[in-house]
Amino acid sequence: MSNSEPNQKKLSKDVIRSENGFKTERLSVSTAELWSETAVHSKLLDSVLCLLTPAVVKSLPGNFQGITSLTSAENWLKTMMAESQLFVVQLSNSDNIVGFIFLYDGEDGTAHVGYLLGESYWGRGLATELMTGFVSWCTDYTESKQLIAGVEQDNQASVGLLVKLGFTLSEQCGDVDFYHYFLNS
C-alpha cells in the first residue's frame, strides 16, 4: 500500500478539531499541557490513580504498572509528558476524565500511538469514537504520514478496533503485533 492509497473505513466527519485537541459526539480530548493549572492538575493526578487499574494496564508496558500513590502518578505523568504528546480524554457532558492518548514522534514521518480507557468505560463504543477522532485529528495537525500502534496479541478488543479503523498488521515481535495506518493529507 502506498501513502496515497486511503485505508480509512467510515471515519466520522463529525469531529471538531483544533490544534489543542478535538471533540466527538461523546468525547472531548485536549492536550495535557492545558491541565497544568494547580486545581485541574490535581484532578488529573486523581484520574491517573483511578484509571490505571490492573485490568487497564495488563497489556501495557511496565511503566504503566503499579501506579498506586499520588507520587507515582505524578512521576508517571511527568514521564508521559516528557516522552510523548499526552492527550486527556473526557466525557463531553461532564468533566470526568475517562482515558488518555499517547503520541510519540518516530522516524521517517511515523508516529507511534497508544491509548487507554478506564475499565468502567469499556464496551460502549467510546474507544472506536476516540480513535476515529484521533486519526482525523492527526491528519490535520501532525506532520506524520503514518501511525503505528503496538498491541499485545491477546488484547483482541484493541486488535479489532485497529483493524476496524483501517490499520494493517505490519510486523510481529514476540507477543506484540504492530499495526500501521497511512494518513491522508
CORLIN-V566016 format. One record per residue. PHI is phi in radians with two decimals (NA if undefined). OMEGA is omega in radians with two decimals (none if undefined). Layout:
PHI_OMEGA ; PHI_OMEGA
//
This chain:
NA_3.11 ; -1.61_-3.13 ; -1.07_-3.06 ; -1.52_-3.14 ; -1.46_3.14 ; -1.24_3.04 ; -2.20_3.13 ; -1.42_3.09 ; -2.17_3.05 ; 0.90_3.07 ; -1.26_-3.04 ; -1.10_3.03 ; -1.54_-3.07 ; -1.58_3.11 ; -2.04_3.09 ; -1.65_-3.03 ; -1.99_2.97 ; -2.53_-3.12 ; -1.02_-3.06 ; -1.64_3.12 ; 2.64_-3.11 ; -2.73_3.08 ; -2.26_3.01 ; -2.06_-3.12 ; -1.01_-3.05 ; -2.03_-3.03 ; -2.24_3.02 ; -2.20_-3.04 ; -2.16_-3.12 ; -2.40_3.11 ; -1.17_-3.09 ; -1.13_3.12 ; -1.02_3.13 ; -1.26_-3.09 ; -1.82_-3.05 ; -1.39_3.11 ; -1.05_-2.98 ; -0.91_-3.07 ; -1.11_-3.12 ; -1.38_3.09 ; -1.11_3.09 ; -1.07_3.10 ; -1.10_3.12 ; -1.10_3.12 ; -1.08_3.10 ; -1.05_3.14 ; -1.18_3.08 ; -1.00_3.14 ; -1.07_-3.11 ; -1.28_-3.03 ; -1.46_-3.04 ; -1.48_3.11 ; -1.38_3.12 ; -0.95_3.13 ; -1.14_-3.12 ; -1.20_-3.03 ; -1.62_-3.09 ; -0.85_-3.08 ; -1.75_-3.09 ; -1.81_-3.13 ; -1.03_-3.06 ; -0.97_-3.11 ; -1.21_3.06 ; -1.63_-3.05 ; -1.49_2.98 ; 1.19_3.08 ; -1.49_-3.00 ; -2.26_3.14 ; -2.45_3.09 ; -1.06_3.12 ; -1.14_3.12 ; -1.19_3.07 ; -1.14_3.11 ; -1.10_3.12 ; -1.13_3.10 ; -1.06_-3.12 ; -1.08_3.11 ; -1.05_3.13 ; -1.10_-3.12 ; -1.08_-3.13 ; -1.24_3.12 ; -1.34_-3.05 ; -1.64_-3.04 ; -2.56_2.92 ; -1.56_-3.04 ; -1.74_3.10 ; -2.03_3.12 ; -1.78_-3.09 ; -1.89_3.11 ; -2.19_2.95 ; -1.24_-3.09 ; -1.11_-3.05 ; -1.59_3.10 ; -2.68_3.08 ; -1.83_3.13 ; -1.21_3.03 ; -1.50_-3.04 ; -2.00_-3.12 ; 3.10_-3.12 ; -2.49_2.94 ; -2.16_3.13 ; -2.16_3.12 ; -2.15_-3.12 ; -1.92_3.08 ; -1.18_3.09 ; -1.92_3.14 ; -1.77_3.02 ; 0.94_3.07 ; 1.34_3.10 ; -1.85_3.02 ; -2.44_3.09 ; -1.64_-3.07 ; -2.17_3.01 ; -2.42_-3.14 ; -2.68_3.01 ; -2.66_3.02 ; -2.20_3.06 ; -1.06_-3.10 ; -0.88_-3.07 ; -1.23_3.14 ; -1.89_3.11 ; -1.27_3.02 ; 1.36_-3.12 ; -1.97_-3.09 ; 1.42_-3.11 ; -1.21_3.13 ; -1.12_3.10 ; -1.11_3.13 ; -1.09_-3.14 ; -1.08_-3.05 ; -1.29_3.03 ; -1.10_3.10 ; -1.13_-3.11 ; -1.17_3.10 ; -1.06_3.10 ; -1.08_3.12 ; -1.08_-3.12 ; -1.06_3.13 ; -1.04_-3.08 ; -1.64_-2.94 ; -2.14_3.00 ; -2.18_3.05 ; -1.57_-3.11 ; -1.19_3.09 ; -1.81_-3.07 ; -2.57_3.02 ; -1.75_3.09 ; -2.20_3.11 ; -2.18_3.04 ; -1.73_-3.11 ; -2.54_3.06 ; -1.13_-3.06 ; -1.03_-3.13 ; -1.43_3.10 ; -1.57_-3.03 ; -1.11_3.11 ; -1.11_3.14 ; -1.24_3.08 ; -1.03_-3.14 ; -1.06_3.13 ; -1.11_-3.12 ; -1.05_3.13 ; -1.11_3.12 ; -1.01_-3.13 ; -1.41_3.11 ; 1.81_3.02 ; -1.21_-3.11 ; -2.11_3.10 ; -1.08_-3.10 ; -2.10_-3.08 ; -2.82_3.03 ; -2.10_-3.12 ; -2.41_-3.06 ; 1.13_-3.13 ; -1.56_-3.09 ; -1.94_3.03 ; -1.81_3.10 ; -1.95_-3.14 ; -2.00_3.12 ; -2.15_3.14 ; -2.49_3.10 ; -1.49_3.12 ; -1.44_3.09 ; -1.70_-3.14 ; -1.48_none
//
